[in-house]
Amino acid sequence: MKIVWSPLAVERASKIVDYITQDKPSAADKWIHTVFSKVEKLRLNPDIGRIVPEINEHHFRELIYGNYRIIYRIETKQISILTIRHGKQILPTDEIKV
C-alpha cells in the first residue's frame, strides 16, 4: 500500500524535530527515524493502530510513539498520514477532514 504524508503531518513532524533538536540533536534524529519506521509498518498491516477515540471510525487510526499520536486514514489504495499531535493536545477534527 502507498503511504502519503499530508503537508500538515510533514510540518508537524518538522516542528517536533526542531523542538527536540534544541536540547539534544541525536534524540531528534532517533525520534524522526522511529516515526518513519513505525509508519512504514502500516504498508503491510494498516490496522495496527488503534481507532482514533475522538472519531470512532474504523478507517481513522493512530499510532502512539512516546507522547505523540501519529494519526492516519486508511483508504482504498493508500494510507494517508494526516497529522502528528502531542498526546495532551485536543485533536480538532477539522485537522483531519472527516
C-alpha positions in Angstrom: 0.0 0.0 0.0 1.2 3.5 -0.8 1.8 5.9 2.1 1.1 9.6 1.6 2.1 12.3 4.1 -0.2 15.4 4.3 1.6 18.8 4.3 0.3 19.3 7.9 1.8 16.0 9.0 5.2 16.9 7.4 5.0 20.4 9.1 4.2 19.0 12.5 7.0 16.4 12.3 9.4 19.1 11.3 8.4 21.3 14.2 8.7 18.5 16.7 12.2 17.6 15.4 13.2 21.3 15.6 12.0 21.4 19.2 13.8 18.2 20.2 17.0 19.4 18.4 17.2 22.4 20.7 18.1 20.1 23.6 19.5 17.0 22.0 20.1 16.7 18.2 20.8 12.9 18.5 17.4 12.4 20.2 15.7 14.3 17.4 17.3 12.1 14.8 16.2 9.0 16.7 12.7 10.3 17.0 12.2 11.0 13.3 13.7 7.7 12.2 11.5 5.8 14.6 8.4 7.7 13.4 9.2 6.8 9.8 9.9 3.2 10.8 6.5 2.9 12.6 4.7 4.5 9.6 6.4 2.1 7.2 5.0 -0.9 9.1 1.5 0.4 8.0 2.2 -0.7 4.5 1.7 -4.4 5.4 -0.6 -4.0 8.3 -2.6 -0.8 8.2 -4.9 -1.9 11.1 -2.1 -2.0 13.7 -3.0 1.4 15.1 -5.9 2.0 17.4 -9.1 3.7 16.3 -8.9 7.4 17.0 -11.2 7.8 20.0 -12.5 11.3 19.1 -13.8 10.0 15.8 -14.5 6.3 16.5 -14.5 5.3 12.8 -12.5 2.2 11.6 -10.6 4.0 8.9 -9.2 6.7 11.2 -6.4 5.3 13.3 -3.4 6.3 15.3 0.0 5.0 16.2 1.3 6.1 19.6 5.0 6.9 19.9 6.1 8.3 23.2 4.0 11.4 23.9 2.8 11.7 20.3 -0.1 10.5 18.2 0.5 9.7 14.5 -2.9 10.0 13.0 -3.7 8.3 9.7 -6.6 7.3 7.5 -6.9 4.0 5.7 -8.1 4.5 2.1 -8.7 2.1 -0.8 -5.2 2.4 -2.4 -3.2 4.4 0.2 -2.6 5.3 3.8 -2.7 9.0 4.4 -0.7 10.3 7.4 -2.9 13.2 8.4 -1.1 14.8 11.4 1.1 14.2 14.4 0.0 15.6 17.8 1.2 15.6 21.3 -1.0 13.3 23.3 -2.2 16.0 25.6 -3.4 18.3 22.8 -7.0 18.2 21.8 -7.5 16.9 18.3 -9.5 19.3 16.2 -11.5 17.2 13.8 -11.1 19.8 11.0 -7.4 18.9 11.0 -8.2 15.5 9.7 -11.0 16.5 7.4 -13.6 13.8 8.4 
